[in-house]
Every structure is written in structure tokens, then in C-alpha cells.
Amino acid sequence: MLNAKADDANSCQLEQQHVFAQYDINDVTKQGNKTLQQLNLYRLDNQVIHQYEHNNIGLWWTKTSHNRLMLNRFFDHEKRVIEYQADEITGSFDWHTKYQLINEEFLTKMKLVKSTGEACNTEQVLTYQSAETTYQLVWLPNLKLIKSLKVSQAEQIISQWSLVKYSLASDKAKEKFTQLLDYKSTDYADIGDNENDTFYRR
């Protein structure tokens, strides 16, 4: 039985490296306005894509063998890719946040309320309370996926993430990365040398 559970866990570890997942993200602004966005997450080994549904532009992250992050920004309509070097990237360099959409250090601070299921179906309910904000997370630890996340202030939900669907060992993820390999790529540092290209004039 222990070997069977270990095999299941190992299978999950392999399958969560090739994933397509889609999220609904509901946010409420300080003015009370509500927004709904749909985020697609693609994972293929050491590569991750974040792309909002119906958005032409996406971010394609790669973790190198030296644990550095490389970023490509792609444009589906134009079939173009702009490549950025590590020193040209602004913002977070945290691979875990790119890969699983939540910071690993923050996860370790959360309190485990309960755990159910086994192997790929394991679910953890976790909470965290800061001075003004409450976080309620349903986490799929063996898949490294958020199932749901609620962020509340003054007993009002200001942000809510919901996992709409996902597929493991996903052909959809492989197809997306294969598609990007056919796009025309340009190094960010070389854009100035391509001023006659109408794509860069926008």
C-alpha cells in the first residue's frame, strides 16, 4: 500500500509538469466596481505561460539550468515573440509564483485547517490572517495548483480565484509551446535596429 501511494505521488509529480489550467478571477475595486478575467496557465517542464483569455499578448517564462528566469512576451495575432534577458526583466523573479501562481514562502506561513483526498486528488484548506486581510486557500499540493482563493478585507471579498478546469499530461500545453516556436522572435535589445518593422511602431 505504501508503495502504491508513493507511485501515485510520483505520477502526480510528473503529470503536474505538463498542465493546462483555467481560472476565473473576480476582483472588486475600492470604488466597488467588479471585474472578471479568465487566466490560462500552461506548464511544460521548466516553462510556464500566463495568458488572459481573449488577450492577444501572453508571458512565457523559462527557468534555465542555472536557475535564472528568461521571459518572452508573445503576440498571437502577429505571431511574434520579444525575448528579454534576465537584466531586462522588471518585477518578481520568483519561479514558484510563475509556476503555481502563489509564492512558496507565503504558503508556508498559512495555517492548515484540513486535508482530504489522496495522491493527485489531495486538497488542503489553508488560511492566513494579516492585520487587515484574510486569505482562504484550497490548494492541490501534489499538482501545485490553486483550486480556489478568497481574499477578504473588513469581511468583504475583494478578490476570488476559482479553478474552472484543468488537464494533466496536457496535449493543449504541448501544442501551445509548439505553436510559439513558429513565431518570429526578436531580442528586446535589438528592437531599435528594426525601426522599419511596423510591428514595433505601435
Phi and psi restraints in degrees (value plus and minus 20) as a CYANA .aco file:
   2 LEU   PHI     -83.3   -43.3
   2 LEU   PSI     -59.9   -19.9
   3 ASN   PHI     -84.5   -44.5
   3 ASN   PSI     -58.7   -18.7
   4 ALA   PHI     -82.9   -42.9
   4 ALA   PSI     -62.3   -22.3
   5 LYS   PHI     -86.1   -46.1
   5 LYS   PSI     -58.7   -18.7
   6 ALA   PHI     -84.5   -44.5
   6 ALA   PSI     -60.1   -20.1
   7 ASP   PHI     -83.5   -43.5
   7 ASP   PSI     -61.1   -21.1
   8 ASP   PHI     -81.9   -41.9
   8 ASP   PSI     -63.3   -23.3
   9 ALA   PHI     -84.4   -44.4
   9 ALA   PSI     -61.8   -21.8
  10 ASN   PHI     -84.1   -44.1
  10 ASN   PSI     -58.6   -18.6
  11 SER   PHI     -82.3   -42.3
  11 SER   PSI     -61.4   -21.4
  12 CYS   PHI     -82.8   -42.8
  12 CYS   PSI     -62.0   -22.0
  13 GLN   PHI     -79.6   -39.6
  13 GLN   PSI     -59.4   -19.4
  14 LEU   PHI     -92.3   -52.3
  14 LEU   PSI     -64.3   -24.3
  15 GLU   PHI     -89.2   -49.2
  15 GLU   PSI     -52.3   -12.3
  16 GLN   PHI     -92.5   -52.5
  16 GLN   PSI     -27.8    12.2
  17 GLN   PHI    -102.0   -62.0
  17 GLN   PSI     -36.2     3.8
  18 HIS   PHI    -144.0  -104.0
  18 HIS   PSI      69.3   109.3
  19 VAL   PHI    -153.9  -113.9
  19 VAL   PSI     122.3   162.3
  20 PHE   PHI    -138.4   -98.4
  20 PHE   PSI     109.2   149.2
  21 ALA   PHI    -157.9  -117.9
  21 ALA   PSI     125.3   165.3
  22 GLN   PHI    -146.4  -106.4
  22 GLN   PSI     114.8   154.8
  23 TYR   PHI    -142.8  -102.8
  23 TYR   PSI     122.7   162.7
  24 ASP   PHI    -114.7   -74.7
  24 ASP   PSI     110.8   150.8
  25 ILE   PHI    -141.8  -101.8
  25 ILE   PSI      93.3   133.3
  26 ASN   PHI    -126.0   -86.0
  26 ASN   PSI     101.6   141.6
  27 ASP   PHI    -141.3  -101.3
  27 ASP   PSI     130.7   170.7
  28 VAL   PHI    -143.2  -103.2
  28 VAL   PSI     104.4   144.4
  29 THR   PHI     -98.0   -58.0
  29 THR   PSI     151.0   191.0
  30 LYS   PHI     -82.9   -42.9
  30 LYS   PSI     -45.4    -5.4
  31 GLN   PHI    -103.5   -63.5
  31 GLN   PSI     -21.9    18.1
  32 GLY   PHI      69.7   109.7
  32 GLY   PSI     -15.8    24.2
  33 ASN   PHI     -96.5   -56.5
  33 ASN   PSI     119.5   159.5
  34 LYS   PHI    -126.5   -86.5
  34 LYS   PSI     120.0   160.0
  35 THR   PHI    -149.3  -109.3
  35 THR   PSI     127.3   167.3
  36 LEU   PHI    -146.6  -106.6
  36 LEU   PSI     106.2   146.2
  37 GLN   PHI    -147.7  -107.7
  37 GLN   PSI     135.0   175.0
  38 GLN   PHI    -139.8   -99.8
  38 GLN   PSI     101.2   141.2
  39 LEU   PHI    -128.5   -88.5
  39 LEU   PSI     109.8   149.8
  40 ASN   PHI    -121.8   -81.8
  40 ASN   PSI     111.3   151.3
  41 LEU   PHI    -136.1   -96.1
  41 LEU   PSI     105.3   145.3
  42 TYR   PHI    -138.9   -98.9
  42 TYR   PSI     113.9   153.9
  43 ARG   PHI    -149.7  -109.7
  43 ARG   PSI     114.9   154.9
  44 LEU   PHI    -164.5  -124.5
  44 LEU   PSI      77.9   117.9
  45 ASP   PHI      36.2    76.2
  45 ASP   PSI    -132.1   -92.1
  46 ASN   PHI    -118.4   -78.4
  46 ASN   PSI       3.8    43.8
  47 GLN   PHI    -146.5  -106.5
  47 GLN   PSI     124.6   164.6
  48 VAL   PHI    -159.4  -119.4
  48 VAL   PSI     120.4   160.4
  49 ILE   PHI    -141.5  -101.5
  49 ILE   PSI     115.4   155.4
  50 HIS   PHI    -135.6   -95.6
  50 HIS   PSI     103.8   143.8
  51 GLN   PHI    -167.7  -127.7
  51 GLN   PSI     107.0   147.0
  52 TYR   PHI     -97.3   -57.3
  52 TYR   PSI     118.6   158.6
  53 GLU   PHI     -77.7   -37.7
  53 GLU   PSI     120.4   160.4
  54 HIS   PHI      46.4    86.4
  54 HIS   PSI      -3.5    36.5
  55 ASN   PHI    -128.4   -88.4
  55 ASN   PSI     111.2   151.2
  56 ASN   PHI     -86.8   -46.8
  56 ASN   PSI     -46.6    -6.6
  57 ILE   PHI    -124.4   -84.4
  57 ILE   PSI     122.3   162.3
  58 GLY   PHI    -161.9  -121.9
  58 GLY   PSI     145.0   185.0
  59 LEU   PHI    -132.0   -92.0
  59 LEU   PSI     111.5   151.5
  60 TRP   PHI    -142.3  -102.3
  60 TRP   PSI      88.4   128.4
  61 TRP   PHI    -122.5   -82.5
  61 TRP   PSI     121.9   161.9
  62 THR   PHI    -151.2  -111.2
  62 THR   PSI     112.3   152.3
  63 LYS   PHI    -116.9   -76.9
  63 LYS   PSI      99.8   139.8
  64 THR   PHI    -101.4   -61.4
  64 THR   PSI     152.2   192.2
  65 SER   PHI     -85.9   -45.9
  65 SER   PSI     -37.0     3.0
  66 HIS   PHI    -118.4   -78.4
  66 HIS   PSI      -2.8    37.2
  67 ASN   PHI      40.5    80.5
  67 ASN   PSI      10.2    50.2
  68 ARG   PHI    -120.2   -80.2
  68 ARG   PSI     135.8   175.8
  69 LEU   PHI    -123.5   -83.5
  69 LEU   PSI     114.7   154.7
  70 MET   PHI    -135.4   -95.4
  70 MET   PSI     122.8   162.8
  71 LEU   PHI    -141.9  -101.9
  71 LEU   PSI     111.9   151.9
  72 ASN   PHI    -138.2   -98.2
  72 ASN   PSI     111.7   151.7
  73 ARG   PHI    -123.2   -83.2
  73 ARG   PSI     103.6   143.6
  74 PHE   PHI    -136.0   -96.0
  74 PHE   PSI     136.3   176.3
  75 PHE   PHI    -149.6  -109.6
  75 PHE   PSI      86.0   126.0
  76 ASP   PHI     -84.6   -44.6
  76 ASP   PSI     -63.6   -23.6
  77 HIS   PHI     -82.4   -42.4
  77 HIS   PSI     -60.4   -20.4
  78 GLU   PHI    -110.5   -70.5
  78 GLU   PSI     -30.1     9.9
  79 LYS   PHI      35.2    75.2
  79 LYS   PSI      31.0    71.0
  80 ARG   PHI    -146.9  -106.9
  80 ARG   PSI     134.5   174.5
  81 VAL   PHI    -154.8  -114.8
  81 VAL   PSI     114.2   154.2
  82 ILE   PHI    -129.4   -89.4
  82 ILE   PSI     105.3   145.3
  83 GLU   PHI    -118.7   -78.7
  83 GLU   PSI     113.8   153.8
  84 TYR   PHI    -136.1   -96.1
  84 TYR   PSI     119.3   159.3
  85 GLN   PHI    -104.2   -64.2
  85 GLN   PSI     145.0   185.0
  86 ALA   PHI     -76.9   -36.9
  86 ALA   PSI     -59.0   -19.0
  87 ASP   PHI     -97.6   -57.6
  87 ASP   PSI     -23.2    16.8
  88 GLU   PHI    -122.2   -82.2
  88 GLU   PSI     -21.1    18.9
  89 ILE   PHI    -113.6   -73.6
  89 ILE   PSI     110.9   150.9
  90 THR   PHI    -126.5   -86.5
  90 THR   PSI     139.3   179.3
  91 GLY   PHI      73.4   113.4
  91 GLY   PSI    -180.1  -140.1
  92 SER   PHI     -91.5   -51.5
  92 SER   PSI     119.4   159.4
  93 PHE   PHI    -126.4   -86.4
  93 PHE   PSI      -7.6    32.4
  94 ASP   PHI     -97.3   -57.3
  94 ASP   PSI      92.0   132.0
  95 TRP   PHI     -83.5   -43.5
  95 TRP   PSI     -59.3   -19.3
  96 HIS   PHI     -78.7   -38.7
  96 HIS   PSI     -60.5   -20.5
  97 THR   PHI     -85.2   -45.2
  97 THR   PSI     -56.5   -16.5
  98 LYS   PHI     -87.6   -47.6
  98 LYS   PSI     -63.4   -23.4
  99 TYR   PHI     -94.2   -54.2
  99 TYR   PSI     -62.7   -22.7
 100 GLN   PHI    -141.8  -101.8
 100 GLN   PSI     -16.4    23.6
 101 LEU   PHI      50.1    90.1
 101 LEU   PSI      -7.9    32.1
 102 ILE   PHI    -170.0  -130.0
 102 ILE   PSI     123.1   163.1
 103 ASN   PHI     -91.2   -51.2
 103 ASN   PSI     113.7   153.7
 104 GLU   PHI     -85.6   -45.6
 104 GLU   PSI     -58.4   -18.4
 105 GLU   PHI     -83.3   -43.3
 105 GLU   PSI     -59.5   -19.5
 106 PHE   PHI     -85.0   -45.0
 106 PHE   PSI     -59.1   -19.1
 107 LEU   PHI     -77.7   -37.7
 107 LEU   PSI     -62.0   -22.0
 108 THR   PHI     -88.1   -48.1
 108 THR   PSI     -40.1    -0.1
 109 LYS   PHI    -102.6   -62.6
 109 LYS   PSI     -36.8     3.2
 110 MET   PHI     -96.6   -56.6
 110 MET   PSI     130.7   170.7
 111 LYS   PHI    -112.9   -72.9
 111 LYS   PSI     109.0   149.0
 112 LEU   PHI     -98.6   -58.6
 112 LEU   PSI     100.1   140.1
 113 VAL   PHI    -110.0   -70.0
 113 VAL   PSI     -66.5   -26.5
 114 LYS   PHI    -181.7  -141.7
 114 LYS   PSI     141.0   181.0
 115 SER   PHI    -155.4  -115.4
 115 SER   PSI     113.7   153.7
 116 THR   PHI    -154.2  -114.2
 116 THR   PSI     141.7   181.7
 117 GLY   PHI      59.8    99.8
 117 GLY   PSI     158.0   198.0
 118 GLU   PHI    -157.1  -117.1
 118 GLU   PSI     139.7   179.7
 119 ALA   PHI      29.2    69.2
 119 ALA   PSI    -148.5  -108.5
 120 CYS   PHI     -85.9   -45.9
 120 CYS   PSI     -39.5     0.5
 121 ASN   PHI    -114.2   -74.2
 121 ASN   PSI     -12.5    27.5
 122 THR   PHI     -84.5   -44.5
 122 THR   PSI     111.3   151.3
 123 GLU   PHI    -145.5  -105.5
 123 GLU   PSI     117.2   157.2
 124 GLN   PHI    -139.6   -99.6
 124 GLN   PSI     114.6   154.6
 125 VAL   PHI    -121.1   -81.1
 125 VAL   PSI     101.0   141.0
 126 LEU   PHI    -148.5  -108.5
 126 LEU   PSI     130.1   170.1
 127 THR   PHI    -155.1  -115.1
 127 THR   PSI     136.6   176.6
 128 TYR   PHI    -169.1  -129.1
 128 TYR   PSI     116.1   156.1
 129 GLN   PHI    -141.4  -101.4
 129 GLN   PSI      99.3   139.3
 130 SER   PHI    -121.5   -81.5
 130 SER   PSI    -190.7  -150.7
 131 ALA   PHI     -78.9   -38.9
 131 ALA   PSI     -59.0   -19.0
 132 GLU   PHI    -143.4  -103.4
 132 GLU   PSI     -31.0     9.0
 133 THR   PHI    -147.3  -107.3
 133 THR   PSI     119.5   159.5
 134 THR   PHI    -134.1   -94.1
 134 THR   PSI     113.8   153.8
 135 TYR   PHI    -137.0   -97.0
 135 TYR   PSI     109.6   149.6
 136 GLN   PHI    -143.8  -103.8
 136 GLN   PSI      98.0   138.0
 137 LEU   PHI    -142.8  -102.8
 137 LEU   PSI     112.8   152.8
 138 VAL   PHI    -126.6   -86.6
 138 VAL   PSI      97.7   137.7
 139 TRP   PHI    -138.2   -98.2
 139 TRP   PSI     117.3   157.3
 140 LEU   PHI    -123.1   -83.1
 140 LEU   PSI      70.0   110.0
 141 PRO   PHI     -85.0   -45.0
 141 PRO   PSI     -54.6   -14.6
 142 ASN   PHI    -100.7   -60.7
 142 ASN   PSI     -31.5     8.5
 143 LEU   PHI    -129.4   -89.4
 143 LEU   PSI     -28.1    11.9
 144 LYS   PHI      36.3    76.3
 144 LYS   PSI      26.7    66.7
 145 LEU   PHI    -149.8  -109.8
 145 LEU   PSI     119.7   159.7
 146 ILE   PHI     -95.7   -55.7
 146 ILE   PSI     109.6   149.6
 147 LYS   PHI    -111.4   -71.4
 147 LYS   PSI     -63.6   -23.6
 148 SER   PHI    -175.6  -135.6
 148 SER   PSI     131.7   171.7
 149 LEU   PHI    -166.4  -126.4
 149 LEU   PSI     105.7   145.7
 150 LYS   PHI    -137.8   -97.8
 150 LYS   PSI     111.6   151.6
 151 VAL   PHI    -138.4   -98.4
 151 VAL   PSI     102.1   142.1
 152 SER   PHI    -145.7  -105.7
 152 SER   PSI     127.0   167.0
 153 GLN   PHI    -155.9  -115.9
 153 GLN   PSI     112.4   152.4
 154 ALA   PHI      31.7    71.7
 154 ALA   PSI      23.1    63.1
 155 GLU   PHI      43.5    83.5
 155 GLU   PSI      -3.4    36.6
 156 GLN   PHI    -135.7   -95.7
 156 GLN   PSI     110.7   150.7
 157 ILE   PHI     -93.5   -53.5
 157 ILE   PSI     102.9   142.9
 158 ILE   PHI    -125.6   -85.6
 158 ILE   PSI     -37.1     2.9
 159 SER   PHI    -174.3  -134.3
 159 SER   PSI     117.4   157.4
 160 GLN   PHI    -162.2  -122.2
 160 GLN   PSI     102.9   142.9
 161 TRP   PHI    -125.6   -85.6
 161 TRP   PSI     116.6   156.6
 162 SER   PHI    -155.0  -115.0
 162 SER   PSI     109.3   149.3
 163 LEU   PHI     -96.6   -56.6
 163 LEU   PSI      93.9   133.9
 164 VAL   PHI    -101.1   -61.1
 164 VAL   PSI     -66.0   -26.0
 165 LYS   PHI    -182.8  -142.8
 165 LYS   PSI     137.9   177.9
 166 TYR   PHI    -174.8  -134.8
 166 TYR   PSI     137.6   177.6
 167 SER   PHI    -158.1  -118.1
 167 SER   PSI     117.4   157.4
 168 LEU   PHI    -115.7   -75.7
 168 LEU   PSI     139.2   179.2
 169 ALA   PHI      25.6    65.6
 169 ALA   PSI      28.6    68.6
 170 SER   PHI     -98.9   -58.9
 170 SER   PSI     104.8   144.8
 171 ASP   PHI     -87.5   -47.5
 171 ASP   PSI     -50.5   -10.5
 172 LYS   PHI     -83.2   -43.2
 172 LYS   PSI     -58.5   -18.5
 173 ALA   PHI     -85.7   -45.7
 173 ALA   PSI     -65.6   -25.6
 174 LYS   PHI     -81.4   -41.4
 174 LYS   PSI     -61.1   -21.1
 175 GLU   PHI     -84.3   -44.3
 175 GLU   PSI     -57.9   -17.9
 176 LYS   PHI     -84.7   -44.7
 176 LYS   PSI     -66.1   -26.1
 177 PHE   PHI     -87.5   -47.5
 177 PHE   PSI     -57.2   -17.2
 178 THR   PHI     -83.8   -43.8
 178 THR   PSI     -60.5   -20.5
 179 GLN   PHI     -78.6   -38.6
 179 GLN   PSI     -61.8   -21.8
 180 LEU   PHI     -87.7   -47.7
 180 LEU   PSI     -46.4    -6.4
 181 LEU   PHI     -86.1   -46.1
 181 LEU   PSI     -39.5     0.5
 182 ASP   PHI    -108.5   -68.5
 182 ASP   PSI     -26.8    13.2
 183 TYR   PHI     -97.2   -57.2
 183 TYR   PSI     131.6   171.6
 184 LYS   PHI     -96.5   -56.5
 184 LYS   PSI     106.9   146.9
 185 SER   PHI    -131.0   -91.0
 185 SER   PSI     128.2   168.2
 186 THR   PHI    -159.2  -119.2
 186 THR   PSI     116.0   156.0
 187 ASP   PHI     -90.9   -50.9
 187 ASP   PSI     117.3   157.3
 188 TYR   PHI     -73.5   -33.5
 188 TYR   PSI     -58.4   -18.4
 189 ALA   PHI     -87.4   -47.4
 189 ALA   PSI     -37.7     2.3
 190 ASP   PHI    -118.3   -78.3
 190 ASP   PSI     -17.3    22.7
 191 ILE   PHI     -80.3   -40.3
 191 ILE   PSI     -57.8   -17.8
 192 GLY   PHI     -82.1   -42.1
 192 GLY   PSI     -43.4    -3.4
 193 ASP   PHI    -104.8   -64.8
 193 ASP   PSI     -22.3    17.7
 194 ASN   PHI    -139.0   -99.0
 194 ASN   PSI      15.8    55.8
 195 GLU   PHI     -85.0   -45.0
 195 GLU   PSI     -38.1     1.9
 196 ASN   PHI    -102.1   -62.1
 196 ASN   PSI     -30.1     9.9
 197 ASP   PHI     -99.1   -59.1
 197 ASP   PSI      98.1   138.1
 198 THR   PHI     -81.1   -41.1
 198 THR   PSI     -43.5    -3.5
 199 PHE   PHI     -79.9   -39.9
 199 PHE   PSI     -56.4   -16.4
 200 TYR   PHI    -109.2   -69.2
 200 TYR   PSI     -21.1    18.9
 201 ARG   PHI    -105.8   -65.8
 201 ARG   PSI     -31.8     8.2
